[in-house]
Amino acid sequence: MLSRAFRLLLAAASASFLVTDAFAQTQACRAGTSFDRFLAELKQDAAKEGVSQRAIASASPFLVYDPSIVNRDRGQRVFGQIFTEFSGRMASEGRRVKGQQLIQQYGQYFSRAEKEYGVPAPVITAFWALESDFGAVQGKLSTLRSLVTLAYDCRRSQMFHDETIAALKIVDRGDLAPDQMIGSWAGELGQTQFLPGHYFNYAVDYDGDGRRDLLHSAPDVIGSTANYIATGLKWRRGEPWLQEIRVPPNLPWEKADLTVKLPRSQWAQYGVTLADGRPLPKDDMPTSVLLPMGRTGPAFLAYSNFGAYTEWNNSLIYATTAAYLATRIAGAKPMTKPVTPVVQLPFEQIKELQQLLARQGFNVGKIDGVLGQQSRIAVKTVQVKYGLPADSWPTEELLSRMRGTPR
């Protein structure tokens, strides 16, 4: 057995190699442009956009390259858990209770936010819970260091170039000092994890102290999050966002898709009911049937406002969890558990399925063993081809058909 000291030495050597490799890759994609030269040009761009030399000078000690940030960015994984596992952890009973308590505690600010922006308190509070556990976990890294590092890297250079300048504008406006800008490795800030561009454009001073402080001020967090959801994500005042339903075994499964919107009256004709068996309202409100785990898992009606959740985070698992938690904070009952466990293909089999889909010409994005939205669309298409229920959920039968072997 290797000694602990030797294992630590190996780990350190590995980390050193990764750091060096990240920096070498970045320099290569920059065609030899040094970080110092890049930074000088970025500061010039900031000044052209109105950032004062005072703000640039105060931020300069934090504008340094950190290759460990690049390694984190390149190694990040999207959500790979199935919906019931992820939501069971993230939309917990404790968070439901805490969310309701905060709505009582900050009632005047939530009421003001709903009056001004039309966003209900549970919607704001659910994002607050998922993004930072109500402010408890906001990250521990220098935002400016993360942003300028990702701007120098070539993967999303222009995006983070602009976000770095937005962060400098926040400093210049007097909302936060450079050393107060502490957040996640991806440069997000505050208790609902805004990118600096969103912070600068949507943050509001709700506590009246003359600053927009999304790290420490709960009133500012509430008002700013409502402003972003309403203005940036186009929330529709007075309309629902998600509702659990019960679907019949003979539902036209190919219609269960976020791209298919039908009146509630049409879903009622198909036999869809509320989760407790009561009939759906027979009106013309457009909705989609959402099956995050296929036809044997939980089922929801997704309304137009659900689009705000997928705009906030394009992971369907995250978006559905955030919307579901908001319904729970608003008083909805826990979702119905599947009668039998929903089988998810193992990582390697999902990866194999993605490879088979790609060979048939489907765009599944990155072949990574994670069932993303592009993979779900492709799965649904081949399910129709093979005459299987088109619920976008991959099964062993589908995989066997694609391999050309009997089940």
N, C-alpha and C positions, 0 to 999 in steps of 0.2 A: 504494500500500500504506500502511495506517495505521502510524504510528510506534508503537514499543513503549510509549512514555510515554502516548500517546493511548489505546491499547488498555487500559492499566492504569487510566486515568482512567475509561473507560467501564465497566470491570469494577467499580470502586469505587462508581460511581454506581448501577449495577445492584444491587450488594450492599446499598447504603444504602436503596434503594427496597424491597427484599425485607424488610429488617429493620423498616422503618417499617410496611410493609403487614402483617407478621405481628403486630406489637404492636397495630395498629389493629383487626385482626380479633379478636384476643383480647379487647381492651377492649369491643368491640361485643358479643361473645357473653357477656361478664360483666355486661352491662347497666350499664356505667359504674363498676362496683366497682373501686377502685384496687388495685394490687398490694400496697401497704402495708396496706390494710385486710384484704385476703385473707390476707396473711402473719400478721397479728395473730390472725386467727381460727384459722388453722392451728396456730399456737403454743399457743393455748388448747386446741385439740383434743388436741395432743400431751401437754400437762400433764394433761388428764383421763384419758389412757391411761397415766399413770404416769411419763412422761419428766420428769426433774428439771430445775429451772430452770438448774442448772449446765450440763447438757448442751445445753439450748436456747441459752443464752448463748454457749457455745463454738462452736456451729454457726452462729449468726446472721450472722457476716461472710460466710458462704458461701451464705446463702439470699437470692440476688439473681436478678432476672429477666434471662434471656439470650435475646433473640428469635432468634438464630441456631440455637438448639436447636429451636425451633418450625419453622423452615424445613427443618431436617434431617428432622424427624418427618413433615412433610407431603410431603416430596419423596422419601421412601424408596421403594425398589422391592423387590418380592419376587423370589425366585429365578426367573430367566428362562432359564437355560441348561438344555440337556437333561442327563439323568442322567450319561451317560458323560463329558461335558465337565466337569461340576461335580465328579463323583467323581474323575476323573483328576487334577484340580488339588488337591482337598482331601484325598482319601484316597491320597496319594502314597506311593511306596515309601520315601521318606525318613521320612515320618511313621510308617509301619509299623515301620521299624527303630528309630526313636527311641522309640516306644511300648514296644517289647519291651525296650529298654535300661532305660527308667525302671521297668518292672515288676521287672527284676532289681535295680536300684539301691535301690528302696523296697519290696523284697519283703516285709518284716515288716509294713508298713502295709497293703499290698494283701491279704496273707493275713488280717490282722486284720479288714479291711473285709469280705472275703468270708465269714468266719466269723460276724461280727456281723450283717451285712445281707444276705448271700446274693448280692451283686452281683460278678460276675467282674471281674478286673483289666482285661481288654481292653475291657470295656464302659465302665469309668471312663476309661480312657486315651484311647479314641477321642473322647469328648466333650472331654477335656482338649486334644486335638490341634486339633479343629475350632473350639473356642471362643476359644482364645488362642495357638495354636501352642506349647503347653506353657508358658504364662506369658510368652512373649516379647511378645505384643501384647494388652495389657489395656485400652487406651484412655488418653487423656491429659487428660480433662476432669474438672472437679469434679462428683462425683456429686450432691452436695446442690444445686448450681446447676442441673444438668439436671433433677433430680426436681421441684424447686419450680417451675421454669419450665413443665414439662409439666403440673403440677398446676394452675397458673393458667390454662393453655390449656383449651379446653372439649372437646376431642376425647375424652380419657380422664381427665377431671379427678379423678373419685373414685378411680380406680386409682392415680394418681400422688400424690394426697393421702395415701392409705394407705401408699404406698411411701416417701414422705418421712418420715412418722412412724416407719416401720420403720427407716429409716436413723438417725433420731435415737435410737431404742432401741439400735441397735448402738453408737453413741457412748456412750450412757449405761451400757451394760454393760461398756464398757472394751475392746472388741475392736479398735476403730480410732478414732483421733482424726479430727476433721473434715478436717484438711488431708491426711490419709492416704487419704481416700476419693476415689480417682482411678479413673475407668473410662470406659465408653463414653458416647456422647451420650444414650443411652436410659436411663441410670441403672443399668446393670448393673455388678456388682463382681466382681473376683477372676478366678482362672485358669480357672474354668468358668462365669464370667459369670452369677452369681446376681443376681436382683432382690433388693433389701434385705429384702423379706418372706421370701423363701426363705433368705436369709443368716441372718436372725434366728431362724427356726424350725428350720432344718436344719443349720446350721454346728456342728461339734464340734471340740473341742480334742484333736487326735490327737498332738501333739508334747509335751503336758504342760506348756506354759509359762503356762497360766492364761488364754490369750486364743484367740479363734477368728480366725485371720488367713488369709484365703483369697487374699490378694494375694502373700504372701511365703513361706508355709509349705507345702511340698509334702505333708507328712503331713496337715495340716488340710484341704487340697484333696481328698486321696484319701478320707478318712473322711467329710467333709461331702458330697461328691458321691455316695458310696455311700448315705449316709443319705437324701438327697433322692430318689435313684432308687428305693430300696426303700420308703421311707415315703410320699413325696409322689407317686411315679409308679406305685406298686403292683407293683414287680418281683416275679416269681414265681421263687423260689429253685430252682435246679437245672434250669430249663427253658431251651431255646434261644431265639434271637430272630430269626435270619434264616439262610437256607440257599439257595445257588444250586441251580437245578434246570434240567432240559431238558423243554420242553413239546412235545407232538406237534402236527402241523399241523391236526388235526381236534378240538382241545380245544374244549369248549363255552365259548367266549370270554366269554359273559355271566357265567359263574361266576368269572372271574378278577377279583376285586374284594375289597378289604379288608373289605367288609361281609358277604361270603360266607365262612363257615367250614365246612370239611368235614374229616372224618377223613383222615389220610394214606392209609389203605387205599382211600378213594374216589378220591383223586387218582391213586393207583397204577392203579386200574381204568381211569381215563381215559387212561392212557399216560404220565403224568408220571414221570420218573426223576430221580435225582441228576444233577448236572452231568456226571459222568464216565460216565453210562449205567447205573450200578448201580441196582437197584430201590430204591424207597422202602420204609421199614419199613411193614408192613401192620398198623398199630395204629390206635387211636381218637384219637390226639392231634389236636386241632382246629387247622387251619391255613388260611391264605388264600394264593392265588396272586397275586403282585404283579408287574405288568408296567409298570415305570416309563416305558418307551418303546414300549409296544404289543407286539404279538405277534412282531415281528421283532427286538426288542431283548433285553436281559438279562431273565432270569426268576428269581424267588425264591419260596420258601415263607416267608411271614411268620407267625410264631408269636404267641401271646398277648403275649409280652414286647415285641413290636414296637410295641405300643401305648404303651410308655414313651417311645419315640422320637418318635412323633407328638404326644405330650403335651409333651415337651420343646420341640419346634418343629413347628408344624403344616404347614410346608412339606414335601411328600412327597419332594422332591429332597434336602433337607437330612436328613430322617429316614432315608431309605434309604442315603444316603452314610455317615452316622454308624454305622448298623447294619452296613453292609458293611465299613467300616474296622475295626470291632470284630472281625468274623470274620477279617479278614486278620491283625490283631495276634494273634489266637488260633491262627493257623496255617493258615487256609484258603488255597487257591490263588487267583490272580487270576481274576476273572470272565471268562467266555468272551466274546470280542468278537463282535459281530454279523457274520454272513457277508457281508452287504452293508450299506452305510451306511444308517442309519435317517433318513429324510427328515423334517425338522421344518418345518412351515409357517412362512413368514416372519412377523415381528411384525405387520405390517399385515393379513395374511390371518387370523391368529388373532383379531385384534381384530374383523375383519369377521365371522368365525364366531361370536364372542361376541354381536355385535349381532344376527345372525340368530337365534341361540338365544334371546336375550332377547325378540325379537319374537314368538317362539312360546310365550312364557310361562315360560321356564326362568330360574331364579335362578342366574346365573353370577357373582354378586358384582360387583366392579368390572370394567368393560370396559376392560382395560388391556393387551391383547395378551400376557398371561402366562397359561399354562395351569395354573390353580390347581385345587384339588380339586373345587370346585363346577362349574367348566367341564368337568372330566373326567367327572363324573357325568352332566351334560347331554349330552355327546358320546356316551357309552355308550347313553343312552336313544334318541337319534336314529339311532344305528347299528343298533339293533334294529329301529327303525321302517322303515329302508330296506333291511333284510336284509343289512347289512354285518357283518363280524366285529366283535363288540362288545368291543373291547379298550381302549376309552377314549382311543385315540390318533387325533387328527384328521388327515385326509388331504385331498389335492386332490379325490379322488372325493367325499368327504363334503361338502366345501365346494360343489362343483358341484351336487350333488343339492339342497342347501339353497338355492342360488341359483335352482334350477329350470332349469338349463342342462345339456346333456349334457357328459360329460367330454371 
